[in-house]
Amino acid sequence: MSSRLVFGILILIAACAPKRASLESAAELARAESLLRDGCYSCLQQAQAIYTKLNNLKGIHDTSILIAVRDKELGIPTGTTLPPGPITEAVTLIVGETSGMDAEQRAVATGRGRPPIEKDNAVRRALDPLFGVDLTATYVALTIDCESPRLIESVDIAGLTKQYESVPLMQFRLGRCGRPAIAPKLAALRAADQRWADTFFWEARAALTGSPATGIDFPAALQLFAEGRTAFPKSLALTMGWANVNLSAEEFEPALSGFDEVLASFPTHRDALIGRVQALSYLLRHPDAIASATRLIELRTWHIGDAYYWRAWNQYHLKEYEPAWADVENAIKGLSNATVYILAGLIAYARTDLPTAVQRFDRAYEINSSACDAVWMSGLVSIDQEQLAIAAPKFTRGMSCFISSAAAFREDLARREKQIAARGKPATEREVRQMDRLKRDAENADERSAQSAFNAAQCYARTGEPRMALNLVDVAIGHPRMREKAEALKAAIEKLPKNRK
């Protein structure tokens, strides 16, 4: 090959190289812009990497802002420093998802020190010229508006949804703006593109909200939260949501692991601490639960009533009645529900302070007429006080209460069976355990209603009201475990003098 020919080829290569590089850069830039419009978290990260490679300052700026906003939306702690500008300043108005925050952080983010955003807010209004023109500015503005009760009414959700129907980034934002049909919109987004793991949190929360027809779907919520945690392990909202659903579903070991995971990074996280106390309590790890409750009390300001309650609950189970009594009295100062008064009654009873025990049980039933154990225990204490005329109507109310409770357990069981049938898949092991527990709870309530009827019949018979006694003893006879005793009582009542009531 001649030197002239070689020189000519080199010239051609040199001439083509910049053009090829330019084409490759244009293709990469187009890919980054497409990823930004796709809008999922991993999409934004990939777009940012491309913009950084190309040294595209506008792209780096936009993806940095959108990732920071998404961190807020998913409850991911972030210390990202954003470049200055009107859009960055507006990001400070966004609160994001607060359910995973520590109670103290949540108070700062949403409390009295943060007044509501007014329609004439200068920082928000600075984005108006960019609305509908700059995608990032539009997303940030919409996020502010959708979070604000005073601005959301001005959002044309239907119009914007149509305008941005081909932009998943905006569909995600608009799908969470307002309450109607949030979960279906987000589920459809993920069904169309599996990269949208960002939707798991809101789908899980919708499963917890349930509906009158299907009720709360704990298994679906747990699955969605679990998948979300896998995708976003740093999200406090997803981890706390998963732990709390496990706690509600009585899966205490997984719940404890979730709370401990949060506490490993945030040792004073009050919500995780109270969750840990409850999980440890139900696992019967009383000393550990007491230690965590004590830590909460030492931190002050948040969950103090609950911390005193659970410390008293664990001390009661350890038969440490004096410190338990001091703690439950402190709990009552911060709580006013049937549960705390029932515990106070049990501790007072264990301390043989019968008048106080009755007072606490009666107060629990006044607060919540479905607190069957409260009226039952009050009746037992009245018997101990030899006040049969007072005990009799308490057991009658207890009978009705337990009958209603049994019906509620069976209604919940039927709803879950319907959910499983509609799903078309066999019940999971967890679901089987939960349904078995509901059956046992219903059966136990049946037996307690029969026992209440039997006790009431005895009291009425001994206070000279055989007719009332006979009506109630027939209820007790209807339960197989009570039948023999109840039939013997009925025979004894029928032998009472006819001139009695």
FENGI-V45525 format. One record per residue. N is the residue number from 0. SS is DSSP state (hx for helix, st for strand, lp for the rest). PHI is phi in radians with two decimals (none if undefined). Layout:
N	SS	PHI
N	SS	PHI
//
This chain:
0	lp	none
1	lp	-1.29
2	hx	-1.11
3	hx	-1.16
4	hx	-1.16
5	hx	-1.04
6	hx	-1.10
7	hx	-1.16
8	hx	-1.11
9	hx	-1.08
10	hx	-1.13
11	hx	-1.11
12	hx	-1.09
13	hx	-1.09
14	hx	-1.23
15	hx	-1.42
16	hx	-1.02
17	hx	-1.08
18	hx	-1.11
19	hx	-1.10
20	hx	-1.06
21	hx	-1.12
22	hx	-1.14
23	hx	-1.12
24	hx	-1.13
25	hx	-1.11
26	hx	-1.15
27	hx	-1.14
28	hx	-1.13
29	hx	-1.12
30	hx	-1.14
31	hx	-1.10
32	hx	-1.11
33	hx	-1.15
34	hx	-1.12
35	hx	-1.10
36	hx	-1.19
37	hx	-1.07
38	lp	1.41
39	lp	-1.20
40	hx	-1.03
41	hx	-1.17
42	hx	-1.10
43	hx	-1.13
44	hx	-1.14
45	hx	-1.15
46	hx	-1.08
47	hx	-1.08
48	hx	-1.09
49	hx	-1.19
50	hx	-1.05
51	hx	-1.13
52	hx	-1.05
53	hx	-1.50
54	lp	0.98
55	lp	-1.55
56	hx	-1.12
57	hx	-1.10
58	hx	-1.15
59	hx	-1.07
60	hx	-1.05
61	hx	-1.14
62	hx	-1.20
63	hx	-1.08
64	hx	-1.15
65	hx	-1.15
66	hx	-1.18
67	hx	-1.10
68	hx	-1.14
69	hx	-1.13
70	hx	-0.99
71	hx	-1.10
72	hx	-1.13
73	hx	-1.68
74	lp	1.21
75	st	-1.73
76	lp	-1.06
77	lp	-2.50
78	lp	-2.04
79	lp	-1.10
80	lp	-1.70
81	lp	-1.69
82	lp	-1.15
83	lp	-1.17
84	lp	2.64
85	hx	-1.11
86	hx	-1.21
87	hx	-1.06
88	hx	-1.09
89	hx	-1.17
90	hx	-1.03
91	lp	-1.15
92	lp	-1.36
93	lp	-1.45
94	lp	-1.52
95	lp	1.49
96	lp	-1.45
97	lp	-1.83
98	lp	-1.13
99	lp	-1.63
100	lp	-1.22
101	lp	-1.12
102	hx	-0.97
103	hx	-1.20
104	hx	-1.11
105	hx	-1.11
106	hx	-1.12
107	hx	-1.19
108	hx	-1.27
109	hx	-2.25
110	lp	-1.40
111	lp	-1.12
112	lp	-1.25
113	lp	-2.07
114	lp	-1.15
115	lp	-1.10
116	lp	-1.37
117	lp	-1.47
118	lp	-1.10
119	lp	-1.68
120	lp	-1.00
121	hx	-1.12
122	hx	-1.14
123	hx	-1.20
124	hx	-1.17
125	lp	-1.12
126	lp	-1.53
127	hx	-1.00
128	hx	-1.11
129	hx	-1.63
130	lp	-1.16
131	lp	1.44
132	lp	-1.86
133	lp	-1.84
134	hx	-1.09
135	hx	-1.13
136	hx	-1.09
137	hx	-1.12
138	hx	-1.09
139	hx	-1.12
140	hx	-1.07
141	hx	-1.13
142	hx	-1.08
143	hx	-1.09
144	hx	-1.12
145	hx	-1.22
146	hx	-1.40
147	lp	-1.69
148	lp	-1.04
149	lp	-1.56
150	lp	-1.96
151	hx	-1.12
152	hx	-1.12
153	hx	-1.48
154	lp	-1.44
155	lp	-1.52
156	hx	-1.07
157	hx	-1.10
158	hx	-1.14
159	hx	-1.22
160	hx	-1.08
161	hx	-1.23
162	hx	-1.08
163	lp	-1.91
164	lp	-1.13
165	lp	-1.77
166	lp	-2.09
167	hx	-0.96
168	hx	-0.91
169	hx	-1.33
170	hx	-1.10
171	hx	-1.11
172	hx	-1.15
173	hx	-1.22
174	hx	-1.14
175	lp	-1.88
176	lp	-1.67
177	lp	1.64
178	lp	-1.59
179	lp	-1.10
180	lp	0.90
181	hx	-1.13
182	hx	-1.03
183	hx	-1.03
184	hx	-1.11
185	hx	-1.28
186	hx	-1.10
187	hx	-1.15
188	hx	-1.09
189	hx	-1.24
190	hx	-1.12
191	hx	-1.36
192	lp	-2.62
193	lp	-1.16
194	lp	-1.21
195	lp	-1.41
196	hx	-1.18
197	hx	-1.02
198	hx	-1.45
199	hx	-0.97
200	hx	-1.04
201	hx	-1.27
202	hx	-1.15
203	hx	-1.12
204	hx	-1.14
205	hx	-1.14
206	hx	-1.12
207	hx	-1.33
208	hx	-1.24
209	lp	1.17
210	lp	-2.67
211	lp	-1.01
212	lp	-1.38
213	lp	-1.86
214	lp	1.26
215	lp	-1.38
216	lp	-1.87
217	hx	-1.04
218	hx	-1.03
219	hx	-1.14
220	hx	-1.08
221	hx	-1.08
222	hx	-1.11
223	hx	-1.17
224	hx	-1.10
225	hx	-1.10
226	hx	-1.16
227	hx	-1.12
228	hx	-1.10
229	hx	-1.11
230	hx	-1.30
231	lp	-2.31
232	lp	-1.11
233	lp	-1.57
234	st	-1.33
235	hx	-1.20
236	hx	-1.10
237	hx	-1.23
238	hx	-1.17
239	hx	-1.16
240	hx	-1.07
241	hx	-1.09
242	hx	-1.12
243	hx	-1.18
244	hx	-1.18
245	hx	-1.05
246	hx	-1.10
247	hx	-1.14
248	lp	-1.48
249	lp	1.10
250	lp	-1.78
251	hx	-1.34
252	hx	-1.15
253	hx	-1.07
254	hx	-1.01
255	hx	-1.05
256	hx	-1.12
257	hx	-1.17
258	hx	-1.11
259	hx	-1.13
260	hx	-1.10
261	hx	-1.15
262	hx	-1.18
263	hx	-1.10
264	hx	-1.67
265	lp	-2.31
266	lp	-1.06
267	lp	-1.85
268	lp	-1.17
269	hx	-1.11
270	hx	-1.12
271	hx	-1.18
272	hx	-1.13
273	hx	-1.20
274	hx	-1.11
275	hx	-1.09
276	hx	-1.02
277	hx	-1.15
278	hx	-1.06
279	hx	-1.10
280	hx	-1.10
281	hx	-1.21
282	lp	-1.44
283	lp	1.11
284	lp	-1.65
285	hx	-1.05
286	hx	-1.06
287	hx	-1.14
288	hx	-1.12
289	hx	-1.10
290	hx	-1.10
291	hx	-1.20
292	hx	-1.12
293	hx	-1.09
294	hx	-1.06
295	hx	-1.10
296	hx	-1.10
297	hx	-1.16
298	hx	-1.27
299	lp	1.09
300	lp	1.17
301	lp	-2.25
302	lp	1.05
303	hx	-1.18
304	hx	-1.04
305	hx	-1.14
306	hx	-1.12
307	hx	-1.12
308	hx	-1.07
309	hx	-1.24
310	hx	-1.17
311	hx	-1.12
312	hx	-1.05
313	hx	-1.23
314	hx	-1.13
315	hx	-1.06
316	hx	-1.24
317	lp	-1.59
318	lp	1.13
319	lp	-1.65
320	hx	-1.27
321	hx	-1.21
322	hx	-1.11
323	hx	-1.09
324	hx	-1.13
325	hx	-1.06
326	hx	-1.26
327	hx	-1.21
328	hx	-1.16
329	hx	-1.18
330	hx	-1.11
331	hx	-1.07
332	hx	-1.15
333	hx	-1.85
334	lp	-2.21
335	lp	-2.47
336	lp	-2.34
337	hx	-1.10
338	hx	-1.07
339	hx	-1.20
340	hx	-1.27
341	hx	-1.13
342	hx	-1.07
343	hx	-1.07
344	hx	-1.12
345	hx	-1.12
346	hx	-1.19
347	hx	-1.07
348	hx	-1.13
349	hx	-1.12
350	lp	-1.51
351	lp	1.05
352	lp	-1.67
353	hx	-1.15
354	hx	-1.02
355	hx	-1.19
356	hx	-1.03
357	hx	-1.06
358	hx	-1.06
359	hx	-1.19
360	hx	-1.14
361	hx	-1.13
362	hx	-1.14
363	hx	-1.06
364	hx	-1.24
365	hx	-1.10
366	hx	-1.22
367	lp	-2.46
368	lp	-1.26
369	lp	-1.70
370	lp	-1.44
371	hx	-1.06
372	hx	-1.08
373	hx	-1.15
374	hx	-1.24
375	hx	-1.10
376	hx	-1.15
377	hx	-1.07
378	hx	-1.11
379	hx	-1.11
380	hx	-1.16
381	hx	-1.09
382	hx	-1.15
383	hx	-1.01
384	lp	-1.50
385	lp	1.05
386	lp	-1.91
387	hx	-1.15
388	hx	-1.13
389	hx	-1.42
390	hx	-1.19
391	hx	-0.97
392	hx	-1.15
393	hx	-1.14
394	hx	-1.19
395	hx	-1.13
396	hx	-1.14
397	hx	-1.08
398	hx	-1.01
399	hx	-1.10
400	hx	-1.10
401	hx	-1.20
402	hx	-1.09
403	hx	-1.13
404	hx	-1.10
405	hx	-1.07
406	hx	-1.09
407	hx	-1.15
408	hx	-1.08
409	hx	-1.21
410	hx	-1.15
411	hx	-1.12
412	hx	-1.09
413	hx	-1.11
414	hx	-1.13
415	hx	-1.18
416	hx	-1.08
417	hx	-1.16
418	hx	-1.04
419	hx	-1.16
420	hx	-1.11
421	hx	-1.16
422	hx	-1.23
423	lp	1.36
424	lp	-2.19
425	lp	-1.06
426	lp	-1.12
427	lp	-1.28
428	hx	-1.05
429	hx	-1.10
430	hx	-1.11
431	hx	-1.08
432	hx	-1.08
433	hx	-1.15
434	hx	-1.23
435	hx	-1.09
436	hx	-1.14
437	hx	-1.10
438	hx	-1.08
439	hx	-1.12
440	hx	-1.08
441	hx	-1.15
442	hx	-1.16
443	hx	-1.12
444	hx	-1.13
445	hx	-1.02
446	hx	-1.16
447	hx	-1.15
448	hx	-1.15
449	hx	-1.19
450	hx	-1.10
451	hx	-1.08
452	hx	-1.09
453	hx	-1.10
454	hx	-1.08
455	hx	-1.10
456	hx	-1.07
457	hx	-1.03
458	hx	-1.10
459	hx	-1.14
460	hx	-1.11
461	hx	-1.34
462	lp	-1.81
463	lp	1.45
464	lp	-2.23
465	hx	-1.11
466	hx	-1.11
467	hx	-1.06
468	hx	-1.08
469	hx	-1.13
470	hx	-1.07
471	hx	-1.37
472	hx	-1.16
473	hx	-1.14
474	hx	-1.13
475	hx	-1.12
476	hx	-1.08
477	lp	-1.20
478	lp	-1.77
479	lp	-1.02
480	lp	-1.33
481	lp	-1.81
482	hx	-1.01
483	hx	-1.09
484	hx	-1.12
485	hx	-1.19
486	hx	-1.16
487	hx	-1.15
488	hx	-1.13
489	hx	-1.08
490	hx	-1.06
491	hx	-1.16
492	hx	-1.16
493	hx	-1.16
494	lp	-1.53
495	lp	-1.16
496	lp	-0.94
497	lp	-1.18
498	lp	-1.41
499	lp	-1.46
500	lp	-1.09
//
